[in-house]
Amino acid sequence: MKLAGFLFDLDGTLANTIPLCIKVYQQTFKHFTGRDYSEAEITAHFGLTEGGICQQVIPDRWQEALDYYHDAYERAHDECNEPFTGIPTALDLLKSKGIKMAVVTGKGLHTATLTLRHLGIADYFEFVEAGREDAVVKASAMQHILQTWQIKPEHAAYIGDAASDVEQSAQAGVLPLAAEWSATATIDQLENIHPYASFTSVESFIDWIERHVESLTAA
Protein backbone atom coordinates (compact mmCIF):
# COMPACT_ATOMS: atom_id res chain seq x y z
CA MET A 1 0.00 0.00 0.00
CA LYS A 2 1.45 3.31 -1.09
CA LEU A 3 0.74 5.81 1.66
CA ALA A 4 2.61 9.10 1.86
CA GLY A 5 0.82 10.68 4.82
CA PHE A 6 -0.49 9.32 8.10
CA LEU A 7 -2.83 11.34 10.31
CA PHE A 8 -3.56 10.55 13.94
CA ASP A 9 -6.30 11.34 16.40
CA LEU A 10 -4.91 12.15 19.84
CA ASP A 11 -7.18 11.32 22.81
CA GLY A 12 -7.82 7.59 23.04
CA THR A 13 -5.56 6.85 20.06
CA LEU A 14 -2.07 8.03 20.95
CA ALA A 15 -2.63 7.96 24.72
CA ASN A 16 -5.25 7.11 27.32
CA THR A 17 -6.11 10.75 27.93
CA ILE A 18 -9.91 10.58 27.73
CA PRO A 19 -10.35 9.69 31.44
CA LEU A 20 -8.14 12.68 32.25
CA CYS A 21 -10.22 14.99 30.05
CA ILE A 22 -13.49 13.79 31.57
CA LYS A 23 -12.18 14.19 35.11
CA VAL A 24 -11.02 17.76 34.50
CA TYR A 25 -14.29 18.71 32.78
CA GLN A 26 -16.20 17.33 35.74
CA GLN A 27 -14.01 19.28 38.13
CA THR A 28 -14.39 22.46 36.08
CA PHE A 29 -18.15 22.26 35.64
CA LYS A 30 -18.74 21.41 39.30
CA HIS A 31 -16.64 24.43 40.27
CA PHE A 32 -18.78 26.77 38.16
CA THR A 33 -22.24 25.20 38.44
CA GLY A 34 -22.18 23.41 41.78
CA ARG A 35 -23.48 20.14 40.36
CA ASP A 36 -21.94 16.87 39.26
CA TYR A 37 -21.80 15.95 35.57
CA SER A 38 -21.85 12.35 34.38
CA GLU A 39 -19.35 10.96 31.88
CA ALA A 40 -22.15 10.77 29.29
CA GLU A 41 -22.98 14.44 29.78
CA ILE A 42 -19.34 15.32 29.20
CA THR A 43 -18.64 13.08 26.21
CA ALA A 44 -21.82 14.24 24.45
CA HIS A 45 -19.93 17.46 23.70
CA PHE A 46 -16.73 15.80 22.44
CA GLY A 47 -15.60 16.85 18.97
CA LEU A 48 -15.52 20.54 19.88
CA THR A 49 -12.59 22.31 21.49
CA GLU A 50 -12.55 22.94 25.21
CA GLY A 51 -13.61 26.51 24.52
CA GLY A 52 -16.60 25.32 22.53
CA ILE A 53 -17.63 22.87 25.24
CA CYS A 54 -17.31 25.54 27.94
CA GLN A 55 -19.45 27.88 25.82
CA GLN A 56 -22.18 25.26 25.62
CA VAL A 57 -22.16 24.31 29.30
CA ILE A 58 -21.25 27.61 30.99
CA PRO A 59 -22.11 30.27 28.38
CA ASP A 60 -22.02 33.24 30.76
CA ARG A 61 -18.56 32.45 32.17
CA TRP A 62 -17.06 30.28 29.49
CA GLN A 63 -13.71 32.08 29.17
CA GLU A 64 -13.17 31.90 32.92
CA ALA A 65 -14.12 28.23 32.84
CA LEU A 66 -11.72 27.59 29.95
CA ASP A 67 -8.84 29.18 31.85
CA TYR A 68 -9.72 27.05 34.88
CA TYR A 69 -9.83 23.93 32.68
CA HIS A 70 -6.44 24.66 31.13
CA ASP A 71 -4.82 25.09 34.54
CA ALA A 72 -6.45 21.98 36.00
CA TYR A 73 -5.60 19.93 32.90
CA GLU A 74 -1.92 20.79 33.10
CA ARG A 75 -1.77 20.06 36.83
CA ALA A 76 -3.47 16.68 36.40
CA HIS A 77 -1.50 15.52 33.35
CA ASP A 78 0.95 13.53 35.46
CA GLU A 79 -1.88 10.98 35.65
CA CYS A 80 -1.10 10.21 32.00
CA ASN A 81 2.63 10.46 31.45
CA GLU A 82 3.12 8.12 28.52
CA PRO A 83 1.52 7.21 25.22
CA PHE A 84 -0.05 3.79 24.80
CA THR A 85 2.58 1.06 24.91
CA GLY A 86 3.91 0.54 21.40
CA ILE A 87 2.89 3.93 19.98
CA PRO A 88 6.50 5.22 19.79
CA THR A 89 7.41 2.00 17.95
CA ALA A 90 4.61 2.59 15.44
CA LEU A 91 5.67 6.20 14.94
CA ASP A 92 9.32 5.20 14.50
CA LEU A 93 8.29 2.59 11.94
CA LEU A 94 6.29 5.09 9.88
CA LYS A 95 9.12 7.60 10.13
CA SER A 96 11.62 5.00 8.91
CA LYS A 97 9.39 4.40 5.87
CA GLY A 98 9.44 8.10 5.01
CA ILE A 99 5.77 8.68 5.82
CA LYS A 100 4.75 12.23 6.79
CA MET A 101 2.79 12.41 10.05
CA ALA A 102 0.40 14.89 11.63
CA VAL A 103 -2.24 15.06 14.35
CA VAL A 104 -5.86 16.00 13.69
CA THR A 105 -7.79 16.40 16.93
CA GLY A 106 -10.95 17.95 18.26
CA LYS A 107 -8.96 19.36 21.18
CA GLY A 108 -7.87 22.96 21.30
CA LEU A 109 -4.32 23.72 20.22
CA HIS A 110 -3.26 24.65 23.78
CA THR A 111 -4.09 21.26 25.31
CA ALA A 112 -3.11 19.27 22.21
CA THR A 113 0.37 20.78 22.16
CA LEU A 114 0.74 20.39 25.92
CA THR A 115 -0.25 16.72 25.76
CA LEU A 116 2.03 15.82 22.86
CA ARG A 117 4.98 17.45 24.59
CA HIS A 118 4.11 15.85 27.93
CA LEU A 119 4.00 12.43 26.25
CA GLY A 120 7.34 13.05 24.52
CA ILE A 121 6.03 12.47 20.99
CA ALA A 122 5.52 16.02 19.68
CA ASP A 123 8.54 15.90 17.37
CA TYR A 124 7.08 13.10 15.25
CA PHE A 125 4.36 15.34 13.85
CA GLU A 126 4.84 18.05 11.25
CA PHE A 127 1.43 19.59 11.92
CA VAL A 128 -1.14 19.64 14.69
CA GLU A 129 -4.59 20.63 13.45
CA ALA A 130 -6.88 21.45 16.37
CA GLY A 131 -10.66 21.62 16.46
CA ARG A 132 -13.08 24.51 16.41
CA GLU A 133 -15.39 25.91 19.04
CA ASP A 134 -18.54 25.63 16.94
CA ALA A 135 -18.26 22.52 14.76
CA VAL A 136 -16.55 19.18 14.17
CA VAL A 137 -14.02 19.95 11.42
CA LYS A 138 -11.69 16.96 11.26
CA ALA A 139 -12.43 16.23 7.59
CA SER A 140 -11.53 19.74 6.47
CA ALA A 141 -8.47 19.72 8.75
CA MET A 142 -7.27 16.51 7.12
CA GLN A 143 -7.78 18.02 3.66
CA HIS A 144 -5.89 21.16 4.66
CA ILE A 145 -2.84 19.16 5.77
CA LEU A 146 -2.89 17.00 2.65
CA GLN A 147 -3.09 20.08 0.42
CA THR A 148 -0.07 21.53 2.21
CA TRP A 149 1.79 18.26 1.74
CA GLN A 150 0.53 17.99 -1.86
CA ILE A 151 -0.63 14.45 -1.12
CA LYS A 152 -3.83 13.06 -2.64
CA PRO A 153 -6.37 11.80 -0.06
CA GLU A 154 -6.17 8.25 -1.40
CA HIS A 155 -2.49 8.25 -0.45
CA ALA A 156 -3.16 9.07 3.21
CA ALA A 157 -4.72 7.38 6.22
CA TYR A 158 -6.33 8.59 9.43
CA ILE A 159 -6.58 6.50 12.58
CA GLY A 160 -8.90 7.35 15.45
CA ASP A 161 -10.81 5.71 18.27
CA ALA A 162 -14.26 7.27 17.74
CA ALA A 163 -17.04 6.42 15.33
CA SER A 164 -16.98 10.05 14.22
CA ASP A 165 -13.29 9.67 13.31
CA VAL A 166 -14.12 6.97 10.77
CA GLU A 167 -16.96 9.10 9.41
CA GLN A 168 -14.74 12.17 9.09
CA SER A 169 -11.99 10.09 7.43
CA ALA A 170 -14.43 8.79 4.84
CA GLN A 171 -15.70 12.33 4.24
CA ALA A 172 -12.12 13.52 3.65
CA GLY A 173 -11.45 10.66 1.25
CA VAL A 174 -8.57 9.19 3.26
CA LEU A 175 -8.17 5.58 4.36
CA PRO A 176 -10.23 5.21 7.57
CA LEU A 177 -8.53 3.13 10.27
CA ALA A 178 -9.96 2.31 13.69
CA ALA A 179 -8.00 2.28 16.94
CA GLU A 180 -9.92 0.03 19.32
CA TRP A 181 -7.17 -0.54 21.87
CA SER A 182 -8.67 1.89 24.38
CA ALA A 183 -11.57 1.03 26.68
CA THR A 184 -13.10 4.38 25.70
CA ALA A 185 -13.22 3.63 21.95
CA THR A 186 -16.61 4.14 20.29
CA ILE A 187 -15.99 2.47 16.91
CA ASP A 188 -18.76 -0.04 17.74
CA GLN A 189 -21.31 2.77 17.35
CA LEU A 190 -20.74 2.90 13.59
CA GLU A 191 -23.77 1.91 11.50
CA ASN A 192 -23.36 2.73 7.81
CA ILE A 193 -19.61 3.21 7.44
CA HIS A 194 -16.94 0.66 8.23
CA PRO A 195 -13.21 1.25 8.73
CA TYR A 196 -10.81 -0.17 6.19
CA ALA A 197 -9.06 -1.94 9.05
CA SER A 198 -9.61 -2.08 12.80
CA PHE A 199 -7.03 -2.81 15.49
CA THR A 200 -7.71 -4.05 19.02
CA SER A 201 -4.08 -3.63 20.03
CA VAL A 202 -1.20 -1.34 19.13
CA GLU A 203 0.80 -4.48 18.33
CA SER A 204 -1.65 -5.46 15.59
CA PHE A 205 -1.45 -1.91 14.22
CA ILE A 206 2.35 -2.14 14.09
CA ASP A 207 2.09 -5.50 12.32
CA TRP A 208 -0.29 -3.98 9.74
CA ILE A 209 2.15 -1.13 9.09
CA GLU A 210 5.00 -3.58 8.62
CA ARG A 211 3.03 -5.75 6.20
CA HIS A 212 1.03 -3.19 4.23
CA VAL A 213 2.70 0.23 4.21
CA GLU A 214 5.40 0.51 1.59
CA SER A 215 8.58 2.40 2.34
CA LEU A 216 9.15 5.67 0.49
CA THR A 217 12.79 5.85 1.49
CA ALA A 218 15.60 4.56 -0.67
CA ALA A 219 16.83 1.09 0.17
N, C-alpha and C positions, 0 to 999 in steps of 0.2 A: 504494500500500500504506500503510495507516494503522498505523504503529508509533508507540508513545509511549515505549518504553524499549528501550535497546540495551545488551546485556551483553557484555563482552569477557573472553576468556581473556588471560593475560599472556605467559608464556614461549612463544616460537615464534609468537605472534600479534601482539603489540604490538612486540616486539623479539626479536632473535636471541640470547636469553639462555640457551637450552638448552645450548650448548657450554660456557658459563661454569659453569652448574650442575653439569654432568657433571665438569668439570675439578676443581671444588672438592670434590665428593663423593669423587672418586678420591684427591685429596690428603688429605682428612680420614680416609678409611678406611685408606689406607696408613699414615698416622701412628699409628693406633690398633691396626691388626692386623698391619702389617708386610708385607702382600701387595698386589699390584696387582689392581684391579677393572676389568673390561671395561665398555665403554659399555652393553652389553646387561644386565649385572648391575646397573648403576645404574638404567637406565631401567625395569627390571622393577618397581621400587618406586614409580615416578612416580604421582601421584594423591594420595599422602599428603603431609603437611607434612614439613619437614626433621626435626622431632622424631620423627615416626612412622617415618621411614626410618632414623634413627639407632637407634631402639629395636629395629628389626628386625635391623639389621646388627651393632650393638654394644650388645646389651641391658644388659650389666653396667656400661657407662660412657657410656650414651647422652647424658646431660645434659652431660657434659664434651665429648663429641664434637660436640654441637649448638652449644655455645659456641665451639668451635674453628671449626666450619663458618661460623657467623655472622661471626666475625672475618675469616676467609680470604675469604669472599664479598664483604665490603665492600672489602677491600684489592684484590681482583682486578676489581672492577666497572668500572674504567677501560678494561677490554678491551671493554666494551659501553657506550658513552657515549650512544648515540642510539637512538631507536626505528627501526623499518624506515622507509625512505624513503617518504613519502606518508602515513604514519599521522597526523601532526598535521593534514594537509589533510583526511583523512577525519573526524577528530574535530571539526575546525572546522565542517565541512559539517553533521554531525549536530547540533552545538550551534546552528548558525544556523537549523536546521529546528525547534528547540525540543524535541529528543529528549533525554530523561533518559539518563544513562550511568553505568555501574558496572562494576567488575571482579569477576569470580568466578574464583578461581584455587585450585589445589591447594597452592600455596605457603603457608608460614606468614605471618602478618601482618607480622612483623618484616622479612623479606626482600622481601615484596611492596611494602610501603610504601617501603622503601629504594630498590628498583628504580624505582618510579614517580617518585619524587622525583629520582633520579639521571638519569632520562631526560627530566625536565622536563615530564611530562604528568600529574602527580598531580592538578592542579586541574580537569581535565576530568571527574573521576569523583566522583559524590556518595557512593558507597559502595565499599568494598573488602571483599568477603567472602572470607576465607581458608579453607584446608582444615582437616581434622582429622587427628589423629595415628593414628586407628584405622580410618578408612573414607573412601571417595570420596563426597563429599557435595555435589557441584556442583548437582545437581537441586534439592535442598532449599534450598541457598543462593540459587539463582535465585528460587525461590518466595518465600523470605523477603523478598528485595528488592522483588519485585513486589507483595507484600502491603503493604509499607511505602509504596510508591508508589501503591497502589490502582489498579494496572494489571492487566488480565486477561492471562494468559499468551499468548493469541492476538494480543495487541497488542505483543508484545516479541520480540526476536531475541537469539540468542547466537551469537557467532562464536569458533571455536577451531580449533587445528591438529591435534588428536588425534582418533582414532576415538572414544575415550571421550567427548569433548566433544559430538560429534553425538548419541551415545547418551543422555547426560545431558540434553541440550537436549530431545530427543524425550520423555524421561521427565517433564520439567518442563512440557511442553506449549507451549514457545516455538518460534519459527521457528529451525530448526537451519541454521547457515551454516558453511561450511568454509573456513578460511584455509590454502591450500596454497602460499603464497609462500615458505615456509621449507624448506630442505633436510631439516629434521628432522621435517616433518609426517608424520603416520601415518594420514591420512584413507583411504589406499588399503587399510587393513586392515579397513575396514567390510565386513560381509557382508550383513546383513539390513535395515539401516537406511541410507537415503541422505539426504544433506543437501538442503535445499530449493534451495540454490545453492552453487557451489564456485568459488573464485577462486584463480587461479595467480599473480596479481600484485595488489599494493595498488591499482594503477591501475584494474584491472577492478572491484575492490571499490568504489572511489570512483565509478566510472561507474554501477554498480548503484544506489548510494545516490542519485545525482543523478536517475536515471530512475525509480526505484521507490518511494522513501521520500517520502511527502507531508510538506509542511511543516505544523507545528502553530502556527507563529507567524503573526500577522496580517500581511497584505500591506502 
